[in-house]
Amino acid sequence: MKFTIYQESRPGRRPTNEDRIAYCYSRDALLMVVADGMGGHLHGEVAAQIAVQYITEAFQREAKPKLKDPFLFLSGGLGNAHHAILDYAADRFLPEAPRTTCVACIVQDSIAYWAHAGDSRLYCIRGGRVIGTTRDHSRVQRMVEDGLITSEAAVHHPARNRIFSCLGGVSPPQVDYSKKTPLMTGDVLLLCSDGVWGPLPADVIPRAMGTGNVVQATPALLNQAEARGGENADNLSVIAIRWEDSYAEDTLGSVSTKTMPIDSFTTQMEAFARARKGAQAVPNLTDEDIERAIQEINSAIKKYSK
């Protein structure tokens, strides 16, 4: 495999960042995950952390060096992460389980497979055009599809943040799966939370990624989304890759797995404490609270790790 990858997560104008992102790759398979936590102080980001960490660790156990069935892996990963979040809440007698959206993508043999619950999105872009994307599990999306409101009106609709599928909810999540999507050289896959796509007109993301230079285009896209979000800018998180099956000239930030050992992995995921503290002060949360949360997260995940 050969690809160029860029990931970044920002708090926006929120006091804490409840988004979590990670990517991990073996010699023959690549995983990307974005989760947008919900559920109030601390717990929303715990749900997102459980989802991202569980799916990443499962990938490291099963990609040897590729997955037998990517769709089956995504089904098990999101389903078990959902139950791990419920167990976390039950063990701590929380009145309501924390929740998180999640979008995850596997690429192997130059084919992309993705699954999602909620309104975190994936875009598959070729030549500045969207050739595949997720469908939001949201009330507003249903209203658009039923012809009740326009796509333009949906951006500012008061119910735009109401979603009907997530990990950690009372009902089992509705998880939607893509078709097998063969990738060509220059294709871009972009996974993001609603803080990125929400403030932007529909044509901005594919146009911005049309150059294929994800290292330069992605932070510029985040800047634009954050500016448009204004004083209410949500957390913004994105992972973008440019797929390259040509082994000609290396580009800045490109990754080649050709010489990786068959049993090795590379993972990029911030530790919970680092992501929690960020660059801003976190009220009413001590280092002991953070350490306790880390232990509880690991305990919830371990139950489903076999």
N, C-alpha and C positions, 0 to 999 in steps of 0.2 A: 504494500500500500504506500501511496505517497499523497500527502495533503498538506495544506497550510491551514493553521487553526488559530483562532483568537477568542479569548473569553474575558469578560469583565462584568462586575456587579457593582452598582452604586446605590446608596441609600435614597437618592433624590432629595426631597425636602422632608422626608420622614425621620423621626428620631432614631429609629433602628432599621436595619435591613433584614427583612424576613425572607428574602429570596435565598436560594442555595443553588449552586451550579457546579458541575464537575464533568471532566472527560477522562477516559481511560482507554488505553489501547494495548493490544498484544501485537504479535507479528502480523496477524491476519485478520484482526477485527478491531473495530473502533466503537466505543460507546460515548454518547453525549446525553446529559440529563439537566433539565432546568425545573426547579420547583419553586412555587410562590406560596409561602405560608400564610395562613389565616388563623384567626382565633385569639387575637389579643396579645398582650405583653408576654414575651418569652415563648408561649406555647406554640404560636404560629410558626416561628422559626425552628422550633424543635421538630414539628411535623415535617417541615421541608428538609431538615437535616436527616431525619430518619429515612425519608424517601430516597434522597440522593445517596446517602451512605450505604443503605441496604442494597440498592440496585448496583452501585459500583462494586461493592464487595462480592455480590453474587456473580457479576461479570468476571471478576478475578478468579473465582472458583471454577467457572464453567467454560471460559474461553481458552481452550487448550489445543492449539492457539486460536481456534474459531469456535463459534457456537453451533451445536447440532441443528437447532431450530430457533432462529431469531425471534419469530413471533411467539413461540411457546415461552422463550426466555422473558420477553416483555410482559406477557400475561402473568407469569409467575412473579416477576419482579414487582410490578405495580400492585398485584393482589396481596402479596406477602407484606409489602410496605404498608398497605392499608391496614392489615391486621396488626402489624407491629405498633402502629400509631394508636389503635384502639386499646391494645394491651398496655401501652404506656399510660394512657388516660385512666384505665381501670385500676392499675396498680397504685395510682396516686389519688384515686377517688375524686377525679376531676368531674365537675357537673356536666361538662361537655367536652368531647374529644377535640383536640386541635385538628386543624384540617390544612390541606395543601393541594394546590393544583400540581400537575406533573406532566411533562412531555419528555419522552426518551426516544433516542434514535440509535439504531445499530447499523453500521456499514461493514459489509464483508463481501468479498468477491465482486467489488464495484457495484453492489446492490444495496440500496437503503431500505430500511424497515423502521417504521416508527409507530408509536402509540401515545395516547394522551388522555387525560381526564381533566376537565376544567377549561380555562381560557388562556393558559400558556400555549404559545403557538410554535409551529414549525413551518418554515417556507422552504420549498425546493425551487431554486431559481436557475434558469438557463438563458443566457443572453439577455438579461434584464427582464425576463418574463417569468411569472410564477407558473410552474408546471405541476405543482403539488403543494397542498397546504392542509392544515388541520381545520376542523369545524368547531368553533367554540361551543362548549356546553353551557350556554347562558340564556337567560330569558330574552335578552335583547336580540340575540342571534335568531331565536325562534320568531320573534316579532318581525325581523327583517325578512326571513324566509316566508312568512305568512303574508307579506305585503302590507303590514300594518304601519311600518316606518321605513324610511330610507336608510341606506348605509351611512349617509352623512349625518342624519339625525341620531343614529345610534351612538355616535361618538360622545354626544353630550346628554344622552338619556339618563335620567336619575336611577334607572334600574340596571345600568351597564355593568355593575360589579356583582350582580346576583347570578350565581352559577348553580347548576343542578347536579353536577358531578364533581367529586373530588375524592382524595384519599383521606380517610379519617372521618368521613361523614356517617350519619346514622344509617343510611342505606348503602349497600355495596356500590362501588363506583361504576358508572358507565364508562368503559374504556373503548375507544375507537382505534382501529388499526388501519394503516395505509395499505396500499397495494405494494408488491415488490416493485421498487423503482430503480431501474438501471441508471447508473451515473456515467456521464461523459466528462472528459477533461474540461475543466473550467466551470462545471456546475458548482453552485453554492448551496449549502444547507445552513439555515439560520434558525436557531431555537431561541425563544425569548419569552420573558414575562410580559404581562399586559401593560406594565409601566413603559415598555418600549413601543409596542405597536399602537397602544391606546390613543396617544395624542397625535399620531401621524396620519395624514391622508393615505389612502390605500396604495397609491402608486409610489410612495417615497421609498419604501424598503426595497422593492425589486429594482428600482432605478439606481439607488445607492449601491446595491450589490452587483450591478451590471458590469462594473469594471473588473470584478473578480479579485480585486486587491483587498482581502478582508482585513489585513493588518492596518490599513489606512482608513478604509471605508467604515468599519464597525465603530470605532470610537467617535468618528464624525457623526454617525447616525445616532449614537447615544447622546451626544451634545445637542443635536437637534430635538430629540424626544424630550430631553430634560428641560430645554428652553421652552418648548411648547407646553410642557406640563405646568410651568410657572410655579406659583407658591404652593400648589397642590401636587407637585410632581411625586409620583409613586416611586417605589424601588424599581430600578432598571437593571435587568440582567440579560445577558446574551452570550451565546456561543455560536460562532460562525466558522465554517470550513470551506475552503476551495478544494475540490477534488482534483487530483492530478495523477493520471495514469501514464504520463509521459515522464521519462527519466532524463530529460534534457538538462536544462539549466535550473539550478536551485533558485528558489525565490526566498526572500526574507521571511523567516519564521516557518519554512517548510519542514515537514517531518517525513522521513523515509523509514519504514519498518523492515526493509529488505534484509538487513543484517542483524535484526534482533534475535536473540536466543528464543527458541520455541516456547519456553516456559516463563518468559519474563513479561512484565507489564510496566507501563508508564502511566501515572495518574496525576491529575491536577485537580485538587480539591482543598480549599482552605479548611484548616481545623476549626471546630466550632467556636472556640474561645476567640480566635483571631477575627473570624467573621462577625462574632457577636459584638466585640468591642469597637471594631472599625476605627474611624477617625473621630467619632463623636462620643461625648459622654453618655453613659448609659445609666439612667436613674434607678435607684433602688435595687441594684444587682451587684453583689460582691463577687470577688474571685471565688469564694467558697460556693456561692450559688452556681457559678458557671461550671466549676469542677463537678458539682453534684449533678448538674444537667447532663454533662458529658457521660458520666457513669450511667445515668438512667437511660440515655439514648443507646449506649452500647448494650445495656441489658435488654432493652426492648428488641434490638436487632438480632442479638445472639439467639433468641428463641426460634427464629426463623432461618437461621444460617446453618445449613447442613452440607 
